[in-house]
């Protein structure tokens, strides 16, 4: 991550350490949702990273479901969601089966 994400910190905290913790947790979270399983850390590695026992040794890759609004073909998608930079759009329904 390139230092962005500080906008999620409550300015009332006035604590620079909280910002570092937030960025670290966001980076670890992004590693956990990588598209390919081999790019994700194991739960043991995640726990060690959260406990500051090991440093995250890889940078998160591009998210699997990102859509860029400035992409030429972004307007041509059949997705009914608004097109935002780095957002996901999934057109799906969930059906619950109930017995008669």
Biopython code that builds the backbone (N, CA, C, O; Angstrom):
import numpy as np
from Bio.PDB.StructureBuilder import StructureBuilder

atoms = [
    (1, "UNK", "N", (0.852, -1.178, 0.000)),
    (1, "UNK", "CA", (0.000, 0.000, 0.000)),
    (1, "UNK", "C", (0.885, 1.224, 0.000)),
    (1, "UNK", "O", (2.001, 1.191, 0.519)),
    (2, "UNK", "N", (0.412, 2.267, -0.559)),
    (2, "UNK", "CA", (1.235, 3.455, -0.724)),
    (2, "UNK", "C", (0.915, 4.531, 0.309)),
    (2, "UNK", "O", (1.034, 5.719, 0.006)),
    (3, "UNK", "N", (0.514, 4.148, 1.518)),
    (3, "UNK", "CA", (0.262, 5.116, 2.573)),
    (3, "UNK", "C", (-1.155, 5.640, 2.589)),
    (3, "UNK", "O", (-1.551, 6.332, 3.528)),
    (4, "UNK", "N", (-1.930, 5.319, 1.558)),
    (4, "UNK", "CA", (-3.318, 5.749, 1.561)),
    (4, "UNK", "C", (-4.085, 4.899, 2.563)),
    (4, "UNK", "O", (-3.659, 3.791, 2.891)),
    (5, "UNK", "N", (-5.173, 5.388, 3.035)),
    (5, "UNK", "CA", (-5.954, 4.653, 4.023)),
    (5, "UNK", "C", (-6.068, 5.427, 5.311)),
    (5, "UNK", "O", (-6.886, 5.100, 6.171)),
    (6, "UNK", "N", (-5.248, 6.456, 5.449)),
    (6, "UNK", "CA", (-5.296, 7.263, 6.670)),
    (6, "UNK", "C", (-6.607, 8.026, 6.801)),
    (6, "UNK", "O", (-6.938, 8.495, 7.890)),
    (7, "UNK", "N", (-7.364, 8.158, 5.704)),
    (7, "UNK", "CA", (-8.643, 8.846, 5.771)),
    (7, "UNK", "C", (-9.659, 8.058, 6.596)),
    (7, "UNK", "O", (-10.715, 8.591, 6.938)),
    (8, "UNK", "N", (-9.360, 6.800, 6.921)),
    (8, "UNK", "CA", (-10.251, 5.994, 7.744)),
    (8, "UNK", "C", (-10.016, 6.205, 9.238)),
    (8, "UNK", "O", (-10.789, 5.720, 10.063)),
    (9, "UNK", "N", (-8.967, 6.915, 9.581)),
    (9, "UNK", "CA", (-8.656, 7.184, 10.989)),
    (9, "UNK", "C", (-9.490, 8.353, 11.492)),
    (9, "UNK", "O", (-9.594, 9.382, 10.824)),
    (10, "UNK", "N", (-10.076, 8.194, 12.659)),
    (10, "UNK", "CA", (-10.831, 9.269, 13.286)),
    (10, "UNK", "C", (-9.847, 10.343, 13.739)),
    (10, "UNK", "O", (-8.970, 10.057, 14.554)),
    (11, "UNK", "N", (-9.968, 11.579, 13.230)),
    (11, "UNK", "CA", (-9.030, 12.636, 13.611)),
    (11, "UNK", "C", (-9.053, 12.941, 15.106)),
    (11, "UNK", "O", (-8.091, 13.491, 15.643)),
    (12, "UNK", "N", (-10.137, 12.588, 15.771)),
    (12, "UNK", "CA", (-10.220, 12.841, 17.215)),
    (12, "UNK", "C", (-9.239, 11.978, 17.995)),
    (12, "UNK", "O", (-8.892, 12.304, 19.130)),
    (13, "UNK", "N", (-8.788, 10.872, 17.393)),
    (13, "UNK", "CA", (-7.839, 10.002, 18.078)),
    (13, "UNK", "C", (-6.494, 10.688, 18.277)),
    (13, "UNK", "O", (-5.848, 10.509, 19.310)),
    (14, "UNK", "N", (-6.075, 11.473, 17.291)),
    (14, "UNK", "CA", (-4.807, 12.197, 17.366)),
    (14, "UNK", "C", (-3.681, 11.284, 17.831)),
    (14, "UNK", "O", (-2.935, 11.604, 18.757)),
    (15, "UNK", "N", (-3.581, 10.147, 17.167)),
    (15, "UNK", "CA", (-2.611, 9.132, 17.566)),
    (15, "UNK", "C", (-1.959, 8.557, 16.312)),
    (15, "UNK", "O", (-2.611, 7.852, 15.542)),
    (16, "UNK", "N", (-0.692, 8.850, 16.107)),
    (16, "UNK", "CA", (-0.005, 8.372, 14.904)),
    (16, "UNK", "C", (0.203, 6.860, 14.926)),
    (16, "UNK", "O", (0.324, 6.241, 13.869)),
    (17, "UNK", "N", (0.244, 6.263, 16.103)),
    (17, "UNK", "CA", (0.426, 4.818, 16.203)),
    (17, "UNK", "C", (-0.797, 4.088, 15.655)),
    (17, "UNK", "O", (-0.654, 3.043, 15.020)),
    (18, "UNK", "N", (-1.996, 4.622, 15.889)),
    (18, "UNK", "CA", (-3.217, 3.997, 15.380)),
    (18, "UNK", "C", (-3.193, 3.940, 13.857)),
    (18, "UNK", "O", (-3.646, 2.960, 13.266)),
    (19, "UNK", "N", (-2.674, 4.974, 13.227)),
    (19, "UNK", "CA", (-2.575, 4.997, 11.768)),
    (19, "UNK", "C", (-1.682, 3.891, 11.254)),
    (19, "UNK", "O", (-2.006, 3.239, 10.261)),
    (20, "UNK", "N", (-0.564, 3.673, 11.918)),
    (20, "UNK", "CA", (0.346, 2.599, 11.509)),
    (20, "UNK", "C", (-0.313, 1.237, 11.674)),
    (20, "UNK", "O", (-0.169, 0.363, 10.818)),
    (21, "UNK", "N", (-1.040, 1.058, 12.780)),
    (21, "UNK", "CA", (-1.730, -0.208, 13.013)),
    (21, "UNK", "C", (-2.811, -0.435, 11.963)),
    (21, "UNK", "O", (-2.974, -1.547, 11.462)),
    (22, "UNK", "N", (-3.545, 0.622, 11.633)),
    (22, "UNK", "CA", (-4.602, 0.501, 10.638)),
    (22, "UNK", "C", (-4.029, 0.103, 9.285)),
    (22, "UNK", "O", (-4.539, -0.814, 8.642)),
    (23, "UNK", "N", (-2.986, 0.778, 8.854)),
    (23, "UNK", "CA", (-2.379, 0.463, 7.558)),
    (23, "UNK", "C", (-1.835, -0.963, 7.543)),
    (23, "UNK", "O", (-1.937, -1.658, 6.532)),
    (24, "UNK", "N", (-1.268, -1.392, 8.642)),
    (24, "UNK", "CA", (-0.741, -2.762, 8.731)),
    (24, "UNK", "C", (-1.882, -3.773, 8.614)),
    (24, "UNK", "O", (-1.770, -4.749, 7.872)),
    (25, "UNK", "N", (-2.977, -3.546, 9.339)),
    (25, "UNK", "CA", (-4.116, -4.469, 9.295)),
    (25, "UNK", "C", (-4.777, -4.469, 7.922)),
    (25, "UNK", "O", (-5.209, -5.515, 7.438)),
    (26, "UNK", "N", (-4.857, -3.301, 7.297)),
    (26, "UNK", "CA", (-5.430, -3.235, 5.953)),
    (26, "UNK", "C", (-4.570, -4.025, 4.964)),
    (26, "UNK", "O", (-5.096, -4.746, 4.117)),
    (27, "UNK", "N", (-3.263, -3.889, 5.073)),
    (27, "UNK", "CA", (-2.354, -4.625, 4.193)),
    (27, "UNK", "C", (-2.474, -6.128, 4.385)),
    (27, "UNK", "O", (-2.483, -6.883, 3.413)),
    (28, "UNK", "N", (-2.566, -6.562, 5.639)),
    (28, "UNK", "CA", (-2.712, -7.994, 5.927)),
    (28, "UNK", "C", (-4.054, -8.490, 5.394)),
    (28, "UNK", "O", (-4.138, -9.581, 4.832)),
    (29, "UNK", "N", (-5.098, -7.688, 5.571)),
    (29, "UNK", "CA", (-6.412, -8.056, 5.051)),
    (29, "UNK", "C", (-6.408, -8.202, 3.542)),
    (29, "UNK", "O", (-7.014, -9.127, 3.001)),
    (30, "UNK", "N", (-5.728, -7.289, 2.859)),
    (30, "UNK", "CA", (-5.642, -7.382, 1.397)),
    (30, "UNK", "C", (-4.880, -8.626, 0.952)),
    (30, "UNK", "O", (-5.198, -9.219, -0.078)),
    (31, "UNK", "N", (-3.883, -9.016, 1.723)),
    (31, "UNK", "CA", (-3.163, -10.250, 1.395)),
    (31, "UNK", "C", (-4.086, -11.461, 1.519)),
    (31, "UNK", "O", (-3.955, -12.420, 0.758)),
    (32, "UNK", "N", (-5.011, -11.422, 2.465)),
    (32, "UNK", "CA", (-5.898, -12.557, 2.725)),
    (32, "UNK", "C", (-6.968, -12.748, 1.659)),
    (32, "UNK", "O", (-7.570, -13.819, 1.586)),
    (33, "UNK", "N", (-7.220, -11.745, 0.836)),
    (33, "UNK", "CA", (-8.281, -11.852, -0.178)),
    (33, "UNK", "C", (-7.723, -11.873, -1.596)),
    (33, "UNK", "O", (-8.416, -11.505, -2.544)),
    (34, "UNK", "N", (-6.496, -12.295, -1.739)),
    (34, "UNK", "CA", (-5.908, -12.406, -3.070)),
    (34, "UNK", "C", (-6.659, -13.465, -3.871)),
    (34, "UNK", "O", (-7.178, -14.428, -3.308)),
    (35, "UNK", "N", (-6.711, -13.281, -5.181)),
    (35, "UNK", "CA", (-7.475, -14.182, -6.045)),
    (35, "UNK", "C", (-6.936, -15.610, -6.001)),
    (35, "UNK", "O", (-7.710, -16.561, -5.882)),
    (36, "UNK", "N", (-5.639, -15.765, -6.094)),
    (36, "UNK", "CA", (-5.040, -17.098, -6.110)),
    (36, "UNK", "C", (-4.680, -17.523, -4.689)),
    (36, "UNK", "O", (-4.122, -16.744, -3.917)),
    (37, "UNK", "N", (-5.003, -18.754, -4.363)),
    (37, "UNK", "CA", (-4.750, -19.274, -3.026)),
    (37, "UNK", "C", (-3.270, -19.204, -2.652)),
    (37, "UNK", "O", (-2.924, -18.902, -1.509)),
    (38, "UNK", "N", (-2.401, -19.485, -3.623)),
    (38, "UNK", "CA", (-0.963, -19.483, -3.318)),
    (38, "UNK", "C", (-0.430, -18.090, -3.006)),
    (38, "UNK", "O", (0.665, -17.959, -2.457)),
    (39, "UNK", "N", (-1.190, -17.041, -3.349)),
    (39, "UNK", "CA", (-0.777, -15.674, -3.038)),
    (39, "UNK", "C", (-1.222, -15.230, -1.646)),
    (39, "UNK", "O", (-0.803, -14.177, -1.165)),
    (40, "UNK", "N", (-2.076, -16.035, -0.993)),
    (40, "UNK", "CA", (-2.596, -15.682, 0.336)),
    (40, "UNK", "C", (-1.721, -16.283, 1.430)),
    (40, "UNK", "O", (-1.193, -17.384, 1.269)),
    (41, "UNK", "N", (-1.564, -15.565, 2.545)),
    (41, "UNK", "CA", (-0.813, -16.140, 3.673)),
    (41, "UNK", "C", (-1.672, -17.180, 4.395)),
    (41, "UNK", "O", (-2.901, -17.154, 4.323)),
    (42, "UNK", "N", (-0.996, -18.091, 5.088)),
    (42, "UNK", "CA", (-1.725, -19.063, 5.916)),
    (42, "UNK", "C", (-2.246, -18.343, 7.159)),
    (42, "UNK", "O", (-1.811, -17.233, 7.468)),
    (43, "UNK", "N", (-3.176, -18.974, 7.867)),
    (43, "UNK", "CA", (-3.709, -18.361, 9.085)),
    (43, "UNK", "C", (-2.609, -18.205, 10.143)),
    (43, "UNK", "O", (-2.618, -17.247, 10.916)),
    (44, "UNK", "N", (-1.679, -19.136, 10.172)),
    (44, "UNK", "CA", (-0.564, -19.032, 11.105)),
    (44, "UNK", "C", (0.286, -17.802, 10.777)),
    (44, "UNK", "O", (0.718, -17.082, 11.676)),
    (45, "UNK", "N", (0.523, -17.567, 9.480)),
    (45, "UNK", "CA", (1.279, -16.378, 9.068)),
    (45, "UNK", "C", (0.514, -15.096, 9.392)),
    (45, "UNK", "O", (1.108, -14.108, 9.825)),
    (46, "UNK", "N", (-0.814, -15.111, 9.181)),
    (46, "UNK", "CA", (-1.640, -13.935, 9.489)),
    (46, "UNK", "C", (-1.554, -13.622, 10.974)),
    (46, "UNK", "O", (-1.359, -12.469, 11.359)),
    (47, "UNK", "N", (-1.697, -14.627, 11.793)),
    (47, "UNK", "CA", (-1.617, -14.435, 13.244)),
    (47, "UNK", "C", (-0.256, -13.862, 13.638)),
    (47, "UNK", "O", (-0.178, -12.941, 14.451)),
    (48, "UNK", "N", (0.806, -14.403, 13.066)),
    (48, "UNK", "CA", (2.159, -13.905, 13.369)),
    (48, "UNK", "C", (2.336, -12.460, 12.918)),
    (48, "UNK", "O", (2.992, -11.669, 13.595)),
    (49, "UNK", "N", (1.738, -12.114, 11.752)),
    (49, "UNK", "CA", (1.826, -10.730, 11.274)),
    (49, "UNK", "C", (1.064, -9.791, 12.208)),
    (49, "UNK", "O", (1.542, -8.701, 12.523)),
    (50, "UNK", "N", (-0.122, -10.217, 12.651)),
    (50, "UNK", "CA", (-0.923, -9.372, 13.542)),
    (50, "UNK", "C", (-0.258, -9.186, 14.904)),
    (50, "UNK", "O", (-0.428, -8.149, 15.546)),
    (51, "UNK", "N", (0.493, -10.188, 15.340)),
    (51, "UNK", "CA", (1.194, -10.105, 16.619)),
    (51, "UNK", "C", (2.575, -9.460, 16.480)),
    (51, "UNK", "O", (3.337, -9.408, 17.446)),
    (52, "UNK", "N", (2.899, -8.969, 15.277)),
    (52, "UNK", "CA", (4.187, -8.346, 14.982)),
    (52, "UNK", "C", (5.365, -9.295, 15.151)),
    (52, "UNK", "O", (6.490, -8.852, 15.383)),
    (53, "UNK", "N", (5.117, -10.586, 15.039)),
    (53, "UNK", "CA", (6.206, -11.546, 15.132)),
    (53, "UNK", "C", (6.960, -11.655, 13.813)),
    (53, "UNK", "O", (8.166, -11.899, 13.797)),
    (54, "UNK", "N", (6.238, -11.471, 12.704)),
    (54, "UNK", "CA", (6.875, -11.445, 11.387)),
    (54, "UNK", "C", (6.317, -10.279, 10.595)),
    (54, "UNK", "O", (5.197, -9.830, 10.839)),
    (55, "UNK", "N", (7.094, -9.796, 9.656)),
    (55, "UNK", "CA", (6.661, -8.716, 8.774)),
    (55, "UNK", "C", (5.983, -9.308, 7.546)),
    (55, "UNK", "O", (6.401, -10.354, 7.049)),
    (56, "UNK", "N", (4.940, -8.647, 7.055)),
    (56, "UNK", "CA", (4.373, -9.123, 5.782)),
    (56, "UNK", "C", (5.455, -9.069, 4.708)),
    (56, "UNK", "O", (6.030, -8.011, 4.454)),
    (57, "UNK", "N", (5.734, -10.218, 4.073)),
    (57, "UNK", "CA", (6.854, -10.284, 3.132)),
    (57, "UNK", "C", (6.428, -10.133, 1.683)),
    (57, "UNK", "O", (7.248, -10.294, 0.780)),
    (58, "UNK", "N", (5.147, -9.824, 1.444)),
    (58, "UNK", "CA", (4.695, -9.637, 0.076)),
    (58, "UNK", "C", (3.711, -8.480, 0.015)),
    (58, "UNK", "O", (3.012, -8.186, 0.984)),
    (59, "UNK", "N", (3.673, -7.835, -1.131)),
    (59, "UNK", "CA", (2.736, -6.726, -1.324)),
    (59, "UNK", "C", (1.462, -7.274, -1.957)),
    (59, "UNK", "O", (1.525, -8.151, -2.818)),
    (60, "UNK", "N", (0.297, -6.759, -1.534)),
    (60, "UNK", "CA", (-0.949, -7.226, -2.151)),
    (60, "UNK", "C", (-0.960, -6.919, -3.639)),
    (60, "UNK", "O", (-0.475, -5.875, -4.074)),
    (61, "UNK", "N", (-1.516, -7.835, -4.411)),
    (61, "UNK", "CA", (-1.666, -7.636, -5.850)),
    (61, "UNK", "C", (-2.999, -6.954, -6.112)),
    (61, "UNK", "O", (-3.769, -6.703, -5.185)),
    (62, "UNK", "N", (-3.266, -6.657, -7.363)),
    (62, "UNK", "CA", (-4.524, -6.018, -7.733)),
    (62, "UNK", "C", (-5.689, -6.903, -7.305)),
    (62, "UNK", "O", (-5.640, -8.116, -7.512)),
    (63, "UNK", "N", (-6.746, -6.323, -6.708)),
    (63, "UNK", "CA", (-7.897, -7.138, -6.297)),
    (63, "UNK", "C", (-8.518, -7.870, -7.481)),
    (63, "UNK", "O", (-8.464, -7.391, -8.613)),
    (64, "UNK", "N", (-9.105, -9.026, -7.216)),
    (64, "UNK", "CA", (-9.684, -9.853, -8.274)),
    (64, "UNK", "C", (-10.895, -9.197, -8.926)),
    (64, "UNK", "O", (-11.121, -9.390, -10.120)),
    (65, "UNK", "N", (-11.667, -8.439, -8.185)),
    (65, "UNK", "CA", (-12.904, -7.875, -8.705)),
    (65, "UNK", "C", (-12.889, -6.362, -8.681)),
    (65, "UNK", "O", (-13.799, -5.750, -8.121)),
    (66, "UNK", "N", (-11.887, -5.745, -9.270)),
    (66, "UNK", "CA", (-11.860, -4.286, -9.301)),
    (66, "UNK", "C", (-12.321, -3.801, -10.662)),
    (66, "UNK", "O", (-12.015, -4.405, -11.690)),
    (67, "UNK", "N", (-13.053, -2.713, -10.653)),
    (67, "UNK", "CA", (-13.551, -2.106, -11.887)),
    (67, "UNK", "C", (-13.140, -0.646, -11.852)),
    (67, "UNK", "O", (-13.414, 0.060, -10.881)),
    (68, "UNK", "N", (-12.495, -0.203, -12.888)),
    (68, "UNK", "CA", (-12.066, 1.189, -12.950)),
    (68, "UNK", "C", (-13.018, 1.964, -13.842)),
    (68, "UNK", "O", (-13.300, 1.546, -14.965)),
    (69, "UNK", "N", (-13.515, 3.089, -13.351)),
    (69, "UNK", "CA", (-14.457, 3.902, -14.104)),
    (69, "UNK", "C", (-13.800, 4.561, -15.313)),
    (69, "UNK", "O", (-14.483, 4.876, -16.287)),
    (70, "UNK", "N", (-12.489, 4.771, -15.267)),
    (70, "UNK", "CA", (-11.808, 5.430, -16.376)),
    (70, "UNK", "C", (-11.390, 4.441, -17.464)),
    (70, "UNK", "O", (-10.739, 4.826, -18.435)),
    (71, "UNK", "N", (-11.756, 3.184, -17.308)),
    (71, "UNK", "CA", (-11.459, 2.162, -18.300)),
    (71, "UNK", "C", (-12.378, 2.362, -19.501)),
    (71, "UNK", "O", (-13.567, 2.612, -19.299)),
    (72, "UNK", "N", (-11.896, 2.267, -20.737)),
    (72, "UNK", "CA", (-12.726, 2.522, -21.915)),
    (72, "UNK", "C", (-13.966, 1.646, -21.997)),
    (72, "UNK", "O", (-15.016, 2.114, -22.438)),
    (73, "UNK", "N", (-13.872, 0.376, -21.580)),
    (73, "UNK", "CA", (-15.023, -0.513, -21.699)),
    (73, "UNK", "C", (-15.874, -0.560, -20.440)),
    (73, "UNK", "O", (-16.775, -1.393, -20.346)),
    (74, "UNK", "N", (-15.613, 0.319, -19.459)),
    (74, "UNK", "CA", (-16.362, 0.300, -18.200)),
    (74, "UNK", "C", (-17.830, 0.610, -18.414)),
    (74, "UNK", "O", (-18.681, 0.074, -17.705)),
    (75, "UNK", "N", (-18.145, 1.467, -19.378)),
    (75, "UNK", "CA", (-19.530, 1.832, -19.616)),
    (75, "UNK", "C", (-20.291, 0.717, -20.328)),
    (75, "UNK", "O", (-21.522, 0.735, -20.343)),
    (76, "UNK", "N", (-19.604, -0.238, -20.908)),
    (76, "UNK", "CA", (-20.240, -1.277, -21.703)),
    (76, "UNK", "C", (-20.604, -2.515, -20.902)),
    (76, "UNK", "O", (-21.099, -3.486, -21.475)),
    (77, "UNK", "N", (-20.376, -2.511, -19.605)),
    (77, "UNK", "CA", (-20.683, -3.693, -18.813)),
    (77, "UNK", "C", (-22.184, -3.801, -18.601)),
    (77, "UNK", "O", (-22.899, -2.801, -18.659)),
    (78, "UNK", "N", (-22.659, -5.012, -18.356)),
    (78, "UNK", "CA", (-24.080, -5.221, -18.113)),
    (78, "UNK", "C", (-24.418, -5.054, -16.638)),
    (78, "UNK", "O", (-25.556, -5.288, -16.234)),
    (79, "UNK", "N", (-23.468, -4.662, -15.854)),
    (79, "UNK", "CA", (-23.639, -4.510, -14.424)),
    (79, "UNK", "C", (-24.550, -3.321, -14.115)),
    (79, "UNK", "O", (-24.386, -2.245, -14.692)),
    (80, "UNK", "N", (-25.506, -3.513, -13.208)),
    (80, "UNK", "CA", (-26.427, -2.427, -12.876)),
    (80, "UNK", "C", (-25.907, -1.534, -11.766)),
    (80, "UNK", "O", (-26.550, -0.543, -11.419)),
    (81, "UNK", "N", (-24.739, -1.872, -11.196)),
    (81, "UNK", "CA", (-24.165, -1.068, -10.119)),
    (81, "UNK", "C", (-23.469, 0.150, -10.705)),
    (81, "UNK", "O", (-22.997, 0.100, -11.841)),
    (82, "UNK", "N", (-23.393, 1.265, -9.936)),
    (82, "UNK", "CA", (-22.610, 2.402, -10.433)),
    (82, "UNK", "C", (-21.145, 2.023, -10.556)),
    (82, "UNK", "O", (-20.648, 1.196, -9.792)),
    (83, "UNK", "N", (-20.461, 2.615, -11.499)),
    (83, "UNK", "CA", (-19.055, 2.300, -11.737)),
    (83, "UNK", "C", (-18.178, 3.246, -10.921)),
    (83, "UNK", "O", (-18.125, 4.442, -11.208)),
    (84, "UNK", "N", (-17.501, 2.729, -9.922)),
    (84, "UNK", "CA", (-16.594, 3.498, -9.101)),
    (84, "UNK", "C", (-15.198, 2.933, -9.262)),
    (84, "UNK", "O", (-15.032, 1.754, -9.573)),
    (85, "UNK", "N", (-14.196, 3.770, -9.053)),
    (85, "UNK", "CA", (-12.826, 3.294, -9.118)),
    (85, "UNK", "C", (-12.579, 2.323, -7.966)),
    (85, "UNK", "O", (-12.913, 2.620, -6.819)),
    (86, "UNK", "N", (-12.003, 1.179, -8.266)),
    (86, "UNK", "CA", (-11.650, 0.146, -7.291)),
    (86, "UNK", "C", (-12.856, -0.345, -6.501)),
    (86, "UNK", "O", (-12.761, -0.537, -5.288)),
    (87, "UNK", "N", (-13.965, -0.548, -7.154)),
    (87, "UNK", "CA", (-15.124, -1.110, -6.478)),
    (87, "UNK", "C", (-15.491, -2.420, -7.145)),
    (87, "UNK", "O", (-15.058, -2.703, -8.263)),
    (88, "UNK", "N", (-16.276, -3.205, -6.466)),
    (88, "UNK", "CA", (-16.723, -4.483, -6.995)),
    (88, "UNK", "C", (-18.184, -4.391, -7.376)),
    (88, "UNK", "O", (-18.942, -3.605, -6.809)),
    (89, "UNK", "N", (-18.560, -5.188, -8.327)),
    (89, "UNK", "CA", (-19.948, -5.219, -8.763)),
    (89, "UNK", "C", (-20.328, -6.661, -9.024)),
    (89, "UNK", "O", (-19.733, -7.317, -9.880)),
    (90, "UNK", "N", (-21.302, -7.156, -8.303)),
    (90, "UNK", "CA", (-21.758, -8.524, -8.484)),
    (90, "UNK", "C", (-23.268, -8.487, -8.640)),
    (90, "UNK", "O", (-23.984, -8.108, -7.713)),
    (91, "UNK", "N", (-23.756, -8.880, -9.814)),
    (91, "UNK", "CA", (-25.190, -8.969, -10.045)),
    (91, "UNK", "C", (-25.610, -10.403, -9.764)),
    (91, "UNK", "O", (-25.490, -11.268, -10.632)),
    (92, "UNK", "N", (-26.097, -10.658, -8.567)),
    (92, "UNK", "CA", (-26.517, -12.009, -8.233)),
    (92, "UNK", "C", (-27.731, -11.941, -7.324)),
    (92, "UNK", "O", (-27.991, -10.919, -6.689)),
    (93, "UNK", "N", (-28.453, -13.015, -7.269)),
    (93, "UNK", "CA", (-29.589, -13.125, -6.374)),
    (93, "UNK", "C", (-29.377, -14.316, -5.472)),
    (93, "UNK", "O", (-28.643, -15.244, -5.814)),
    (94, "UNK", "N", (-30.012, -14.291, -4.334)),
    (94, "UNK", "CA", (-29.923, -15.395, -3.388)),
    (94, "UNK", "C", (-31.337, -15.923, -3.186)),
    (94, "UNK", "O", (-32.247, -15.173, -2.831)),
    (95, "UNK", "N", (-31.510, -17.203, -3.410)),
    (95, "UNK", "CA", (-32.818, -17.829, -3.227)),
    (95, "UNK", "C", (-32.755, -18.769, -2.042)),
    (95, "UNK", "O", (-31.789, -19.512, -1.871)),
    (96, "UNK", "N", (-33.792, -18.727, -1.229)),
    (96, "UNK", "CA", (-33.883, -19.652, -0.109)),
    (96, "UNK", "C", (-34.962, -20.675, -0.418)),
    (96, "UNK", "O", (-36.084, -20.324, -0.782)),
    (97, "UNK", "N", (-34.613, -21.925, -0.272)),
    (97, "UNK", "CA", (-35.560, -22.992, -0.530)),
    (97, "UNK", "C", (-36.253, -23.332, 0.780)),
    (97, "UNK", "O", (-35.604, -23.602, 1.791)),
    (98, "UNK", "N", (-37.583, -23.315, 0.747)),
    (98, "UNK", "CA", (-38.358, -23.644, 1.945)),
    (98, "UNK", "C", (-39.264, -24.822, 1.634)),
    (98, "UNK", "O", (-39.864, -24.869, 0.561)),
    (99, "UNK", "N", (-39.375, -25.782, 2.559)),
    (99, "UNK", "CA", (-40.247, -26.931, 2.313)),
    (99, "UNK", "C", (-41.718, -26.518, 2.322)),
    (99, "UNK", "O", (-42.092, -25.509, 2.921)),
    (100, "UNK", "N", (-42.540, -27.314, 1.649)),
    (100, "UNK", "CA", (-43.979, -27.025, 1.602)),
    (100, "UNK", "C", (-44.683, -27.503, 2.827)),
    (100, "UNK", "O", (-45.897, -27.337, 2.945)),
]
sb = StructureBuilder()
sb.init_structure("model")
sb.init_model(0)
sb.init_chain("A")
sb.init_seg("    ")
for serial, (resi, resn, name, xyz) in enumerate(atoms, 1):
    if name == "N":
        sb.init_residue(resn, " ", resi, " ")
    sb.init_atom(name, np.array(xyz, "f"), 0.0, 1.0, " ", f" {name:<3s}", serial, name[0])
structure = sb.get_structure()
